[in-house]
């Protein structure tokens, strides 16, 4: 004998609420945009490397950088191309 604490209708409403919440959370997460131009800290985070590793790559001039009045930025497309250049 099975004991049912919630009616089928209530169970379906709870399931639908969970699905709606999951979809809203997914949409919110997917809408978080990565900027086109990033500072060093953001670029290192984007590439999932430490700032020390990122510094090594920039010192060796392996990564193109944009310099405007002493402000350095990295283009997301350049970062993607750089990583893909090591793809086997």
MARTOR-367695 format. One record per residue: residue number from 1; residue in three letters; y, z, x of N, C-alpha, C in turn. Coordinates in pm, 1 decimal. Layout:
- num | residuo | n.py | n.pz | n.px | ca.py | ca.pz | ca.px | c.py | c.pz | c.px
- NUM | Ala | Y | Z | X | Y | Z | X | Y | Z | X
...
***
This chain:
- num | residuo | n.py | n.pz | n.px | ca.py | ca.pz | ca.px | c.py | c.pz | c.px
- 1 | Unk | -117.8 | 0.0 | 84.5 | 0.0 | 0.0 | 0.0 | 124.4 | 0.0 | 89.2
- 2 | Unk | 212.8 | -91.7 | 63.6 | 334.7 | -107.0 | 142.7 | 451.5 | -42.0 | 70.1
- 3 | Unk | 525.8 | 39.8 | 144.9 | 644.5 | 103.2 | 88.1 | 765.5 | 20.4 | 130.3
- 4 | Unk | 844.8 | -17.9 | 33.6 | 962.4 | -99.7 | 61.5 | 1087.1 | -16.4 | 35.7
- 5 | Unk | 1166.9 | 2.9 | 143.7 | 1287.1 | 84.2 | 132.2 | 1405.4 | 4.3 | 79.7
- 6 | Unk | 1407.8 | -123.4 | 112.8 | 1516.9 | -210.1 | 68.7 | 1460.4 | -323.8 | -14.7
- 7 | Unk | 1536.7 | -362.2 | -113.3 | 1493.2 | -475.6 | -195.3 | 1497.5 | -603.0 | -111.3
- 8 | Unk | 1424.8 | -704.3 | -155.2 | 1425.8 | -833.2 | -85.0 | 1567.2 | -888.8 | -77.2
- 9 | Unk | 1642.1 | -871.8 | -183.8 | 1780.2 | -921.1 | -186.5 | 1865.1 | -850.8 | -80.3
- 10 | Unk | 1849.7 | -719.8 | -68.8 | 1925.5 | -643.6 | 30.6 | 1883.8 | -683.6 | 172.4
- 11 | Unk | 1755.2 | -703.5 | 194.9 | 1707.3 | -747.1 | 326.4 | 1766.4 | -883.1 | 363.2
- 12 | Unk | 1770.8 | -973.6 | 267.0 | 1827.9 | -1106.3 | 291.9 | 1977.5 | -1098.3 | 321.8
- 13 | Unk | 2047.9 | -1010.3 | 252.2 | 2190.9 | -992.6 | 278.8 | 2214.4 | -938.6 | 419.6
- 14 | Unk | 2131.8 | -844.0 | 462.0 | 2144.3 | -788.6 | 597.5 | 2114.6 | -896.3 | 700.9
- 15 | Unk | 2009.4 | -973.8 | 678.8 | 1976.2 | -1083.1 | 771.3 | 2092.0 | -1181.9 | 781.9
- 16 | Unk | 2149.0 | -1218.4 | 667.7 | 2259.2 | -1314.5 | 668.2 | 2381.7 | -1257.5 | 739.0
- 17 | Unk | 2406.9 | -1128.7 | 720.9 | 2519.7 | -1065.1 | 790.3 | 2500.0 | -1068.4 | 941.5
- 18 | Unk | 2378.3 | -1044.0 | 986.0 | 2348.3 | -1048.3 | 1129.7 | 2365.3 | -1189.7 | 1182.9
- 19 | Unk | 2317.0 | -1288.5 | 1109.7 | 2331.3 | -1429.0 | 1150.4 | 2478.8 | -1466.9 | 1158.1
- 20 | Unk | 2556.7 | -1428.5 | 1056.6 | 2700.2 | -1459.8 | 1055.5 | 2771.7 | -1395.9 | 1174.6
- 21 | Unk | 2738.5 | -1271.7 | 1204.3 | 2799.4 | -1201.9 | 1317.2 | 2762.4 | -1269.2 | 1449.2
- 22 | Unk | 2636.6 | -1308.1 | 1463.7 | 2592.2 | -1375.2 | 1586.4 | 2663.5 | -1508.7 | 1603.6
- 23 | Unk | 2677.8 | -1584.5 | 1495.5 | 2747.2 | -1713.6 | 1503.4 | 2894.1 | -1694.8 | 1540.3
- 24 | Unk | 2959.0 | -1597.4 | 1481.0 | 3100.2 | -1571.9 | 1511.3 | 3117.2 | -1530.1 | 1657.1
- 25 | Unk | 3027.0 | -1447.7 | 1705.9 | 3032.8 | -1403.8 | 1845.6 | 3011.8 | -1521.4 | 1939.6
- 26 | Unk | 2916.1 | -1607.5 | 1907.9 | 2889.6 | -1725.4 | 1990.6 | 3010.5 | -1818.3 | 1992.8
- 27 | Unk | 3071.0 | -1841.8 | 1877.4 | 3188.6 | -1929.3 | 1870.6 | 3304.1 | -1871.1 | 1952.0
- 28 | Unk | 3323.7 | -1740.7 | 1942.6 | 3431.3 | -1676.9 | 2018.3 | 3406.5 | -1690.9 | 2168.2
- 29 | Unk | 3283.4 | -1669.2 | 2210.4 | 3249.9 | -1679.9 | 2352.9 | 3264.9 | -1822.8 | 2402.1
- 30 | Unk | 3226.6 | -1919.3 | 2321.5 | 3235.2 | -2058.7 | 2365.5 | 3379.2 | -2109.4 | 2365.8
- 31 | Unk | 3468.2 | -2041.8 | 2294.8 | 3608.6 | -2082.8 | 2291.6 | 3689.2 | -2025.8 | 2408.0
- 32 | Unk | 3629.3 | -1934.8 | 2484.2 | 3699.6 | -1880.8 | 2600.1 | 3702.1 | -1989.8 | 2706.1
- 33 | Unk | 3819.2 | -2040.1 | 2731.2 | 3838.7 | -2156.3 | 2816.1 | 3859.6 | -2116.3 | 2960.7
- 34 | Unk | 3801.9 | -2196.8 | 3048.6 | 3828.3 | -2180.2 | 3191.2 | 3950.8 | -2264.8 | 3222.0
- 35 | Unk | 4051.7 | -2207.8 | 3287.7 | 4173.3 | -2285.3 | 3314.6 | 4146.3 | -2401.6 | 3409.8
- 36 | Unk | 4227.0 | -2505.5 | 3398.6 | 4214.9 | -2622.4 | 3486.0 | 4248.1 | -2585.9 | 3630.6
- 37 | Unk | 4351.0 | -2504.3 | 3649.3 | 4394.9 | -2465.1 | 3783.0 | 4381.3 | -2313.8 | 3796.6
- 38 | Unk | 4315.5 | -2270.4 | 3904.1 | 4282.7 | -2128.9 | 3920.9 | 4332.2 | -2075.8 | 4054.1
- 39 | Unk | 4364.2 | -1947.6 | 4055.5 | 4393.0 | -1883.1 | 4182.9 | 4260.4 | -1854.6 | 4253.8
- 40 | Unk | 4268.4 | -1800.6 | 4374.0 | 4147.9 | -1780.3 | 4455.1 | 4047.1 | -1687.7 | 4386.4
- 41 | Unk | 4095.6 | -1578.6 | 4330.9 | 4006.0 | -1481.1 | 4267.7 | 3931.5 | -1542.8 | 4149.4
- 42 | Unk | 4003.7 | -1614.1 | 4065.3 | 3942.5 | -1676.8 | 3948.3 | 3847.0 | -1787.8 | 3989.8
- 43 | Unk | 3885.5 | -1865.2 | 4091.6 | 3799.5 | -1974.2 | 4139.1 | 3669.1 | -1919.7 | 4196.4
- 44 | Unk | 3676.4 | -1810.8 | 4272.2 | 3555.0 | -1749.6 | 4327.1 | 3465.3 | -1699.6 | 4214.5
- 45 | Unk | 3526.7 | -1639.3 | 4114.4 | 3449.7 | -1590.9 | 3999.7 | 3386.4 | -1708.7 | 3925.5
- 46 | Unk | 3461.1 | -1816.4 | 3908.5 | 3410.9 | -1936.2 | 3840.7 | 3287.7 | -1991.3 | 3913.0
- 47 | Unk | 3290.1 | -1990.1 | 4046.8 | 3177.7 | -2040.9 | 4125.6 | 3068.1 | -1936.8 | 4146.0
- 48 | Unk | 3094.2 | -1815.8 | 4098.9 | 2997.7 | -1706.8 | 4109.1 | 2964.6 | -1674.6 | 4255.1
- 49 | Unk | 3068.3 | -1668.9 | 4337.5 | 3053.3 | -1630.8 | 4478.2 | 3154.2 | -1520.8 | 4509.5
- 50 | Unk | 3129.5 | -1451.1 | 4618.5 | 3223.8 | -1347.1 | 4660.0 | 3351.4 | -1412.1 | 4712.6
- 51 | Unk | 3457.8 | -1333.6 | 4718.0 | 3582.9 | -1386.4 | 4772.3 | 3569.5 | -1414.5 | 4921.8
- 52 | Unk | 3481.7 | -1341.6 | 4990.7 | 3458.0 | -1366.8 | 5133.0 | 3396.6 | -1505.6 | 5151.6
- 53 | Unk | 3296.3 | -1538.0 | 5070.9 | 3234.2 | -1670.9 | 5077.7 | 3335.5 | -1778.1 | 5042.1
- 54 | Unk | 3412.7 | -1754.0 | 4938.9 | 3513.4 | -1852.1 | 4898.0 | 3615.2 | -1873.7 | 5009.7
- 55 | Unk | 3657.6 | -1764.7 | 5074.5 | 3751.1 | -1775.8 | 5187.2 | 3692.0 | -1860.3 | 5299.5
- 56 | Unk | 3564.3 | -1840.6 | 5326.3 | 3498.3 | -1917.6 | 5432.0 | 3503.5 | -2067.1 | 5400.0
- 57 | Unk | 3479.2 | -2100.7 | 5275.2 | 3481.6 | -2241.5 | 5235.2 | 3622.4 | -2299.5 | 5246.4
- 58 | Unk | 3723.6 | -2220.1 | 5213.7 | 3860.8 | -2272.1 | 5220.3 | 3911.8 | -2278.8 | 5363.4
- 59 | Unk | 3872.2 | -2184.3 | 5448.8 | 3913.9 | -2187.2 | 5589.5 | 3858.6 | -2312.0 | 5658.0
- 60 | Unk | 3738.4 | -2349.6 | 5623.2 | 3675.8 | -2468.6 | 5681.3 | 3726.7 | -2597.7 | 5617.5
- 61 | Unk | 3824.0 | -2584.8 | 5526.8 | 3883.2 | -2700.3 | 5456.9 | 3779.0 | -2780.4 | 5378.4
- 62 | Unk | 3674.7 | -2711.7 | 5335.4 | 3571.7 | -2778.2 | 5256.3 | 3615.1 | -2794.4 | 5110.9
- 63 | Unk | 3702.3 | -2706.1 | 5066.2 | 3750.9 | -2710.1 | 4928.2 | 3895.4 | -2757.5 | 4925.1
- 64 | Unk | 3924.2 | -2861.0 | 4847.2 | 4064.0 | -2904.0 | 4835.6 | 4146.6 | -2798.5 | 4762.3
- 65 | Unk | 4268.4 | -2779.5 | 4807.8 | 4356.5 | -2684.3 | 4741.1 | 4491.5 | -2748.7 | 4713.2
- 66 | Unk | 4558.1 | -2694.4 | 4614.2 | 4690.8 | -2741.7 | 4575.5 | 4790.0 | -2635.1 | 4620.0
- 67 | Unk | 4888.0 | -2674.5 | 4699.6 | 4989.9 | -2580.2 | 4748.6 | 5126.5 | -2623.3 | 4696.8
- 68 | Unk | 5191.0 | -2531.7 | 4626.3 | 5326.7 | -2555.1 | 4577.8 | 5407.7 | -2429.8 | 4608.2
- 69 | Unk | 5504.7 | -2443.8 | 4694.8 | 5591.6 | -2330.9 | 4732.5 | 5511.9 | -2205.4 | 4768.0
- 70 | Unk | 5407.2 | -2220.7 | 4845.4 | 5327.4 | -2106.7 | 4889.0 | 5225.8 | -2058.0 | 4787.7
- 71 | Unk | 5225.6 | -2117.1 | 4671.2 | 5130.1 | -2080.1 | 4566.3 | 5009.6 | -2174.0 | 4577.3
- 72 | Unk | 4890.9 | -2117.0 | 4591.1 | 4770.2 | -2197.9 | 4608.4 | 4687.0 | -2192.9 | 4480.4
- 73 | Unk | 4647.2 | -2310.0 | 4436.4 | 4561.5 | -2322.3 | 4318.5 | 4446.9 | -2417.3 | 4350.1
- 74 | Unk | 4338.5 | -2399.8 | 4273.7 | 4219.5 | -2482.5 | 4289.6 | 4190.0 | -2549.5 | 4156.4
- 75 | Unk | 4165.9 | -2679.2 | 4161.8 | 4137.5 | -2758.1 | 4042.2 | 3990.3 | -2740.1 | 4004.4
- 76 | Unk | 3965.8 | -2709.3 | 3879.4 | 3829.3 | -2690.1 | 3829.7 | 3742.1 | -2811.1 | 3859.9
- 77 | Unk | 3796.7 | -2931.8 | 3844.8 | 3718.3 | -3053.0 | 3871.8 | 3678.6 | -3062.0 | 4018.8
- 78 | Unk | 3769.3 | -3023.4 | 4108.5 | 3736.7 | -3022.9 | 4251.7 | 3627.5 | -2921.0 | 4283.0
- 79 | Unk | 3633.5 | -2806.2 | 4217.5 | 3530.7 | -2704.1 | 4239.1 | 3394.6 | -2754.5 | 4192.8
- 80 | Unk | 3393.3 | -2820.9 | 4076.7 | 3267.7 | -2876.6 | 4025.6 | 3212.9 | -2983.6 | 4120.2
- 81 | Unk | 3299.8 | -3072.7 | 4167.0 | 3256.8 | -3178.4 | 4259.7 | 3203.1 | -3118.6 | 4389.0
- 82 | Unk | 3271.1 | -3016.1 | 4438.8 | 3227.4 | -2949.9 | 4561.5 | 3085.6 | -2896.2 | 4545.3
- 83 | Unk | 3060.2 | -2825.8 | 4436.7 | 2926.9 | -2769.0 | 4415.1 | 2822.6 | -2878.8 | 4398.6
- 84 | Unk | 2856.6 | -2982.4 | 4324.1 | 2761.0 | -3091.3 | 4301.5 | 2730.5 | -3169.3 | 4428.8
- 85 | Unk | 2820.4 | -3165.4 | 4525.9 | 2796.2 | -3237.8 | 4650.7 | 2679.0 | -3178.0 | 4728.8
- 86 | Unk | 2639.8 | -3055.2 | 4695.9 | 2526.9 | -2990.7 | 4763.1 | 2398.3 | -2999.0 | 4681.7
- 87 | Unk | 2404.6 | -3065.9 | 4569.4 | 2287.8 | -3077.4 | 4482.3 | 2185.3 | -3171.0 | 4545.1
- 88 | Unk | 2060.5 | -3129.4 | 4545.0 | 1952.7 | -3213.1 | 4600.4 | 1898.9 | -3308.4 | 4497.0
***
